[in-house]
Amino acid sequence: MKINLDKIIHFTKRDKIFQQGIFTLIVIVLTVTIISLIIKRRRANKAKSMPIQHNSQPKEVQTCEQMMKQLENNGFIRLKSYRPFQEEDLFKYDDELYSVKQFKSRYPNAKGFICYSDSSQKVPYNYIGICDADLIHEFMVEKEKYYERDVTLSYVARILGDSLLFNLSDIWRMKRKVYGQMFHFYQYHQLVKLVREITTKNSYIIDMNSQKPVQLISHFEDILGEWSLHLFFGYNASQYDLQSKLKAAYNNARSAILLLQPQNIINCLDPLKEVLLEYLYITSDQIKSDPDYQSKPQNNITWFLLNSKEVQWNKDFLDQICQDIIIFFFAGRDTMAHTLQMMFYYLCIYPEYKKKIDEEINSLNGDYSVQNISNLNYLEAVLKETLRHYGPTTTILPKVVMERHSFMNDKVFLEEGTIVSLAIQELNYDPQHYENPFKFYPERWFDENLKQKEKKIFMPFSYGSHKCIGDKLALPVMKMLYITLNEYFSIDIDPSFKLKLVALIQYTPSTQIPFLITKKKNIQSNNEVYFS
Ligand code: HEM
């Protein structure tokens, strides 16, 4: 058979041209599709990264003034200075926070306040305080991720920056979990009982024979200081050596903080950390000296730390723990000491409330189990009223906005750098929530209306994930301390005393409250009480 080569070559040429055409077409179609896909994707990404536009939402970062205006349009009141702490309040009303407390009476619908100041003042320009319960929830819970602790306390933060209070990392989460175990059922019961033991021991130091007024606050500080240290060191906390070194260093550091002397704070806190480190080693060595220590739970945080798989027991970590001990010492000791001092003050002023508490305590016939103590409702109401009326916290630690975000259902935009604080004093004196708010009136805590909203509006221990770790323990501990002291002494107040309160880190009477103390007849002998 003869093959027509010409025809074949011609045919193949045509075919090739055809194939090339198809190929070019496919390439063109593919290129166009890919390009259009890329454009589409880019547009989609761009749309995603653009904030959703609401009528009231500014497209660009606002100036401070614009943000303040927005807040003003949405229920915030503009104040002339950084919270209205006014010296004249102290002279006129004996209370530096009188105007703060009056705020809600003057502006009943205010959701909060905003402050501006001229450059001559050292306070931040864009400072807002929130005193509306729903907004506090939005700020402390829903929008929590946008805030960090304000570094206004930077000198303290420089030394205690890795402590629970300032650190927000995973280590904070881990430590909260480990420390939290100290507040579970068994430990909780032991810690409440422990306060009776320490109070009894310390009661013998109170000099009742002299007719001089006694500064009860320093006794409360000693009792609660020792109690706070027990959390970490167990019975090592009662060592005289540790107590005296800590007390001296801590009191100096506190004065330096109040006087804003940064170098002194560092000078005082550093040796304090050294002492704590030494006792951490003593306590951990003691625990580990028992080869079976892991299976024998102890009632102190050091044991929990030694048994936690997540803990790397090294110098850096121990340094952090020392910082936490200082925070616990401050947070547990000073807050409760102040609250108790104020409660004793009110009970001297209003003996009718004291009578009711005593009746309630007498009904227990000396059985001060933790369960019975938790049922002392009148005593609890007096403590809550003290916390509301003159609790230790003048303001919850301010936080700073780390990233611009919308607030109040997108009505307001909070700009990066804004300092936000939870204005609990204003909330505590809100007449919408508390009838006749200036009156010290424990009975209000039995009102059904208040009971229903209590969780939402009463937050002496703060709110959100950083709320006080000791919130459940504080009331029973203070109840037990009151019961024990009241059993041994009757406490009055020098009638010439006039209370004046200044707002420092916490409320502080401008002069010490002079309590007059008499020993009750039924006091037991030293040994009987201490070792029973
Ligand atoms: C009358 C008693 C007390 C009051 C009014 C109180 C109040 C507070 C407040 C307002 C905060 C700040 C929360 C925040 O910034 O959001 C706080 C934090 C803290 N409190 Fe208390 N507290 C009391 C008792 C205690 C006790 C008994 C302990 C320890 C046993 C304690 C340990 C702490 C700690 C460790 C923190 C820091 C928590 C963290 O940042 O994760 N407090 N407390």
Residues whose N, C-alpha, C, O or C-beta is under 5 A from the ligand:
A	BS01	HEM	L164 L165 F328 A331 G332 T335 M336 T339 T393 L397 P460 F461 S462 Y463 S465 H466 K467 C468 I469 G470 A474
